[in-house]
Amino acid sequence: MSSLNLNKVVLCGRMTADPELKQTTSGIAVVSFTLAINRRYQSKSADGAQGQQADFINVVAWRSTAEFISRYFRKGSALCVTGSIQTRSWQDQQGQKRYATEVVADEAMFVDSKNDNNAGGNYSAETYNAPSFASSPASAPRFEELKTDDDLPF
């Protein structure tokens, strides 16, 4: 019997609403949001028409990932998350057992470039608190040019 277990998800889409950062009673940051992800399809009809349909995936992020998402992303922002699918259950007020399946994000990444503002944001290196890179050749890193491949260890 194999002991193979793998639960890894990569999603890239757009946020359907502004993320709202919350804190647990013990002070842990958490954010829940929904990603809209377009899926292409081809109809089974005789004409084989193609179209798109959006899937809406619930995502939750914790701690520094939650803080990062709430700081840099807004409704309409494109982002990519990696994580795992988790299912939880609880009993509602009427005693019914309820289930929720969501992606728990371990990482979140920018998809749009800092100059792309079609999602309504005007982002810059200062907004991201990231270093800006000059485009002049003088500021580019200098590497030693190898004359031959003889000194390479492989």
PAZAPA-4460 file (N, C-alpha, C; in steps of 0.05 Angstrom, whole numbers, plus 32768, in hexadecimal, padded with zeros to 4 digits):
% residues 154
    n_x    n_y    n_z   ca_x   ca_y   ca_z    c_x    c_y    c_z   seq   type   mol
   8011   7FE9   8000   8000   8000   8000   8012   8019   8000     1      M     A
   800C   802B   7FEF   801C   8043   7FEC   8016   8057   8002     2      S     A
   802A   8066   800A   8026   807B   801E   8027   8096   8011     3      S     A
   8021   8098   7FF8   8022   80B1   7FE9   800B   80C3   7FF2     4      L     A
   8012   80DB   7FFC   7FFE   80EF   8004   8008   810A   7FF9     5      N     A
   7FF8   8117   7FE9   7FFF   8131   7FDE   7FE7   8142   7FDD     6      L     A
   7FE9   815A   7FE9   7FD3   816D   7FE8   7FDF   8188   7FE3     7      N     A
   7FE2   818F   7FCA   7FEF   81A8   7FC2   7FDD   81B6   7FAD     8      K     A
   7FD8   81D0   7FB1   7FC7   81DF   7F9F   7FD5   81F8   7F96     9      V     A
   7FD3   81FE   7F7D   7FDD   8218   7F72   7FC6   8225   7F64    10      V     A
   7FBE   823D   7F6D   7FA8   824B   7F61   7FB1   8267   7F59    11      L     A
   7FA8   8270   7F42   7FAD   828B   7F39   7F93   8297   7F2F    12      C     A
   7F8B   82AD   7F3B   7F72   82B9   7F34   7F70   82D6   7F3E    13      G     A
   7F58   82E0   7F40   7F53   82FB   7F49   7F42   82FB   7F62    14      R     A
   7F48   830D   7F75   7F38   830F   7F8E   7F1D   831A   7F88    15      M     A
   7F08   830E   7F94   7EED   8318   7F8F   7EE5   832E   7FA2    16      T     A
   7EF5   8333   7FB7   7EEF   8348   7FCB   7F09   8350   7FD9    17      A     A
   7F08   8367   7FE6   7F1F   836F   7FF5   7F23   835B   800C    18      D     A
   7F3C   8353   8011   7F41   8341   8028   7F3E   8350   8042    19      P     A
   7F33   8343   8056   7F30   834F   8070   7F40   833F   8085    20      E     A
   7F55   834C   808E   7F67   833F   80A2   7F59   833E   80BD    21      L     A
   7F59   8327   80C9   7F4E   8323   80E4   7F63   8316   80F6    22      K     A
   7F5D   8316   810F   7F6F   830A   8123   7F5F   82F5   8133    23      Q     A
   7F6B   82DF   8138   7F5F   82CB   8149   7F60   82D6   8166    24      T     A
   7F53   82C9   8178   7F54   82D2   8195   7F70   82D0   81A0    25      T     A
   7F81   82C0   8194   7F9D   82BE   819D   7FAF   82D1   818D    26      S     A
   7FA4   82E1   817C   7FB3   82F5   816D   7FC0   82ED   8153    27      G     A
   7FB7   82D6   8148   7FC2   82CC   812F   7FB3   82D9   8118    28      I     A
   7FC2   82E4   8104   7FB5   82F1   80ED   7FAA   82DC   80DB    29      A     A
   7F91   82E1   80D0   7F84   82D0   80BD   7F74   82E0   80A9    30      V     A
   7F74   82D8   8091   7F64   82E5   807C   7F57   82D0   806B    31      V     A
   7F3E   82D4   8065   7F2F   82C2   8053   7F26   82D2   803B    32      S     A
   7F27   82C6   8024   7F1F   82D4   800B   7F18   82BF   7FF6    33      F     A
   7F0C   82C8   7FE1   7F04   82B7   7FCB   7F14   82BF   7FB2    34      T     A
   7F1E   82AB   7FA3   7F2C   82B0   7F8A   7F19   82A8   7F73    35      L     A
   7F16   82B9   7F60   7F07   82B2   7F47   7F1B   82A9   7F33    36      A     A
   7F17   8291   7F28   7F2A   8285   7F16   7F1B   827C   7EFD    37      I     A
   7F22   8288   7EE6   7F14   8281   7ECD   7F1D   8265   7EC4    38      N     A
   7F09   8256   7EBA   7F0E   823C   7EAF   7F02   823A   7E93    39      R     A
   7F12   8233   7E80   7F08   8230   7E64   7EFA   8215   7E61    40      R     A
   7EE7   8215   7E4F   7ED9   81FC   7E4A   7ED0   81FC   7E2C    41      Y     A
   7ECB   81E4   7E23   7EC0   81E1   7E08   7EA6   81D1   7E0B    42      Q     A
   7E91   81DC   7E00   7E77   81CF   7E03   7E76   81B5   7DF3    43      S     A
   7E64   81A4   7DFC   7E61   818A   7DEF   7E4E   818B   7DD8    44      K     A
   7E44   81A3   7DD2   7E31   81A5   7DBC   7E3F   81A1   7DA2    45      S     A
   7E30   819F   7D8D   7E3B   819A   7D72   7E4E   81B0   7D69    46      A     A
   7E49   81C9   7D71   7E5B   81DF   7D68   7E75   81E0   7D78    47      D     A
   7E76   81D3   7D8F   7E8F   81D3   7D9F   7E97   81EE   7DA9    48      G     A
   7E83   81FF   7DAF   7E89   821B   7DB7   7E9A   821B   7DD1    49      A     A
   7EAC   822E   7DD2   7EBD   8231   7DE9   7EB4   8249   7DFA    50      Q     A
   7EBA   8247   7E13   7EB3   825D   7E25   7EC4   825C   7E3E    51      G     A
   7EBD   826E   7E51   7ECB   826F   7E6B   7EB6   8270   7E81    52      Q     A
   7EBE   8264   7E96   7EAD   8264   7EAE   7EBF   8268   7EC6    53      Q     A
   7EB6   8277   7ED9   7EC6   827D   7EF1   7EC0   8269   7F07    54      A     A
   7ED5   8260   7F14   7ED3   8251   7F2D   7EDB   8263   7F43    55      D     A
   7ECD   8262   7F5A   7ED2   8273   7F71   7EDC   8261   7F87    56      F     A
   7EF5   8264   7F8E   7F02   8253   7FA1   7F08   8262   7FBB    57      I     A
   7EFE   8257   7FD2   7F03   8264   7FEC   7F1F   825D   7FF5    58      N     A
   7F2D   8272   7FFF   7F49   8270   8008   7F4B   827D   8023    59      V     A
   7F5B   8271   8035   7F61   827C   804F   7F80   827D   8052    60      V     A
   7F8A   8292   805D   7FA7   8294   8062   7FAB   829D   807F    61      A     A
   7FC1   8294   808A   7FC7   8299   80A6   7FE2   82A8   80A9    62      W     A
   7FE5   82B5   80BF   7FFE   82C2   80C9   8009   82D5   80B4    63      R     A
   8023   82D3   80AD   8030   82E6   809C   8024   82E6   807F    64      S     A
   801B   82CF   8076   800E   82CD   805C   7FF5   82DE   805C    65      T     A
   7FE5   82DC   8071   7FCD   82EC   8074   7FD3   830A   8074    66      A     A
   7FE7   8312   8083   7FEF   832E   8084   7FF8   8338   8069    67      E     A
   8007   8328   805A   8011   832F   8040   7FFA   8333   802D    68      F     A
   7FE7   8321   802C   7FD0   8323   801A   7FBF   833B   8021    69      I     A
   7FBA   8340   803A   7FA9   8357   8042   7FB6   8371   803C    70      S     A
   7FD1   8371   803C   7FDF   838A   8037   7FE1   8391   8019    71      R     A
   7FE5   837E   8008   7FEC   8383   7FEC   7FD6   837D   7FD8    72      Y     A
   7FC0   8370   7FDF   7FAC   8368   7FCC   7F91   8374   7FD3    73      F     A
   7F82   8379   7FBE   7F67   8384   7FC0   7F54   8376   7FAD    74      R     A
   7F3B   837D   7FAE   7F27   8371   7F9B   7F31   8375   7F7E    75      K     A
   7F31   8360   7F6F   7F3A   8361   7F53   7F58   835C   7F4F    76      G     A
   7F67   835B   7F65   7F84   8356   7F63   7F88   8339   7F5A    77      S     A
   7F9C   8335   7F48   7FA3   831A   7F40   7FB9   8310   7F54    78      A     A
   7FB5   82F8   7F5D   7FC9   82EC   7F6E   7FCA   82CE   7F6A    79      L     A
   7FE0   82C2   7F72   7FE4   82A6   7F70   7FEA   829C   7F8C    80      C     A
   7FDC   8286   7F94   7FE1   827B   7FAF   7FE8   825D   7FAB    81      V     A
   7FF9   8254   7FBE   7FFE   8237   7FC0   7FF6   822F   7FDC    82      T     A
   7FEC   8217   7FDE   7FE4   820D   7FF8   7FD9   81F1   7FF6    83      G     A
   7FC5   81EB   8007   7FB9   81D1   8007   7F9B   81D3   800B    84      S     A
   7F8C   81BF   8003   7F6F   81BE   8007   7F6A   81B2   8022    85      I     A
   7F58   81BF   8031   7F50   81B4   804B   7F32   81B5   804D    86      Q     A
   7F27   81A1   805A   7F0A   81A0   8060   7F07   81A1   807E    87      T     A
   7EF4   81B2   8087   7EEE   81B3   80A3   7ED0   81B0   80A7    88      R     A
   7EC8   81A8   80BF   7EAC   81A4   80C4   7EA5   81B0   80DF    89      S     A
   7E8C   81B7   80E2   7E82   81C3   80FB   7E64   81BE   80FD    90      W     A
   7E59   81C2   8114   7E3C   81C0   8117   7E2F   81DC   8119    91      Q     A
   7E1B   81E1   8108   7E0F   81FB   8108   7DFB   81FD   811F    92      D     A
   7DED   8214   8121   7DDB   8219   8137   7DC3   8207   8138    93      Q     A
   7DBC   81FB   8120   7DA6   81E9   811F   7DAF   81CC   8124    94      Q     A
   7DC8   81C8   8129   7DD3   81AD   812F   7DDB   819E   8116    95      G     A
   7DDA   81AB   80FF   7DE1   819E   80E6   7E00   819E   80E3    96      Q     A
   7E0B   8189   80D9   7E28   8188   80D4   7E2D   8197   80B9    97      K     A
   7E3F   81AA   80BA   7E47   81BA   80A2   7E64   81B4   809B    98      R     A
   7E6A   81B7   8082   7E85   81B3   8077   7E8E   81CB   8067    99      Y     A
   7EA7   81D0   8067   7EB3   81E5   8056   7ECD   81D9   804B   100      A     A
   7ED1   81DD   8032   7EEA   81D5   8025   7EF7   81EF   801B   101      T     A
   7F10   81F3   8022   7F1E   820C   801A   7F3B   8206   8015   102      E     A
   7F48   8218   8008   7F65   8217   8004   7F72   8226   801B   103      V     A
   7F85   821A   8028   7F94   8228   803D   7FAE   8230   802F   104      V     A
   7FB2   824A   802B   7FC9   8255   801C   7FE2   8256   802E   105      A     A
   7FF7   824A   8024   8011   824C   8031   8021   8263   8026   106      D     A
   801D   8269   800C   802C   827F   7FFF   8019   828F   7FED   107      E     A
   801F   82A8   7FE9   8010   82B9   7FD7   8024   82C9   7FC7   108      A     A
   801F   82CB   7FAD   8032   82D9   7F9B   8023   82ED   7F89   109      M     A
   8032   8302   7F82   8028   8315   7F6F   8026   8308   7F53   110      F     A
   8012   830F   7F44   800F   8306   7F28   8013   831E   7F16   111      V     A
   8005   8334   7F1B   8007   834C   7F0B   8022   8359   7F10   112      D     A
   802D   8366   7EFB   8046   8375   7EFF   803F   838E   7F0F   113      S     A
   8053   839A   7F1B   804F   83B2   7F2B   8044   83C9   7F1B   114      K     A
   8048   83C8   7F00   803E   83DE   7EEF   8023   83D8   7EE3   115      N     A
   8019   83BF   7EE7   7FFF   83B8   7EDC   7FE9   83C0   7EEF   116      D     A
   7FD9   83D3   7EE7   7FC4   83DC   7EFA   7FA8   83D7   7EF0   117      N     A
   7FA5   83C1   7EE0   7F8A   83BC   7ED6   7F77   83B1   7EEC   118      N     A
   7F82   83AB   7F03   7F71   83A2   7F19   7F6A   83B9   7F2C   119      A     A
   7F70   83D1   7F23   7F68   83E8   7F33   7F7E   83F2   7F46   120      G     A
   7F94   83E4   7F47   7FAA   83EC   7F59   7FC0   83FA   7F4A   121      G     A
   7FCD   840D   7F56   7FE4   841A   7F4A   7FFB   8412   7F5B   122      N     A
   8009   83FD   7F54   801D   83F1   7F65   8039   83FB   7F5C   123      Y     A
   804B   83FD   7F6F   8066   8404   7F6A   8078   83F5   7F7D   124      S     A
   8092   83F7   7F78   80A5   83E9   7F8A   80A1   83F3   7FA7   125      A     A
   809B   840D   7FAA   8097   8418   7FC5   807E   840C   7FD2   126      E     A
   8069   8407   7FC2   8051   83FB   7FCC   8057   83DF   7FD7   127      T     A
   8068   83D0   7FC7   806E   83B5   7FCF   8084   83B4   7FE5   128      Y     A
   8090   83CB   7FEA   80A7   83CD   7FFD   80BD   83BA   7FF3   129      N     A
   80C1   83BA   7FD8   80D5   83A9   7FCC   80EA   83BB   7FBF   130      A     A
   8102   83B1   7FBB   8116   83C1   7FAF   810F   83C6   7F92   131      P     A
   8116   83DE   7F88   8112   83E4   7F6C   812D   83E0   7F5E   132      S     A
   812B   83D6   7F46   8143   83D0   7F37   8147   83E4   7F20   133      F     A
   815E   83F0   7F1F   8163   8403   7F09   8167   83F4   7EEF   134      A     A
   8160   8401   7ED9   8162   83F4   7EBF   817C   83FB   7EB1   135      S     A
   818D   840B   7EBD   81A6   8413   7EB0   81BA   83FD   7EB2   136      S     A
   81CA   83F8   7E9C   81DE   83E3   7E9D   81F3   83E7   7EB2   137      P     A
   81F8   8400   7EBA   820D   8405   7ECF   8205   83F9   7EEA   138      A     A
   81EB   83F7   7EEF   81E2   83ED   7F09   81DE   83CF   7F08   139      S     A
   81E0   83C3   7EF1   81DC   83A6   7EEF   81F3   8397   7EFC   140      A     A
   81EE   8380   7F08   8204   8371   7F14   8218   8369   7EFF   141      P     A
   8232   8369   7F07   8247   8361   7EF4   824F   8344   7EFB   142      R     A
   8251   8334   7EE6   8259   8319   7EE8   8273   8315   7ED9   143      F     A
   8284   8303   7EE3   829D   82FE   7ED5   8297   82EC   7EBD   144      E     A
   82A2   82F4   7EA7   829E   82E5   7E8E   82B2   82CE   7E8D   145      E     A
   82A9   82B5   7E88   82BA   829E   7E86   82C5   829C   7E6A   146      L     A
   82DE   8297   7E67   82EA   8294   7E4D   82E5   8278   7E41   147      K     A
   82E7   8264   7E52   82E3   8248   7E49   82D3   823A   7E5E   148      T     A
   82CA   8222   7E57   82BB   8211   7E6A   82CD   81FF   7E7A   149      D     A
   82E7   8201   7E77   82FA   81EE   7E83   82FA   81EF   7EA1   150      D     A
   82F4   8206   7EAD   82F5   8209   7ECA   82DB   8201   7ED8   151      D     A
   82C6   81FA   7EC8   82AD   81F3   7ED4   82AE   81D7   7EE0   152      L     A
   82A2   81D2   7EF7   82A4   81B8   7F05   8290   81A4   7EF9   153      P     A
   8281   81AA   7EE6   826E   8197   7EDB   826F   8195   7EBD   154      F     A
***
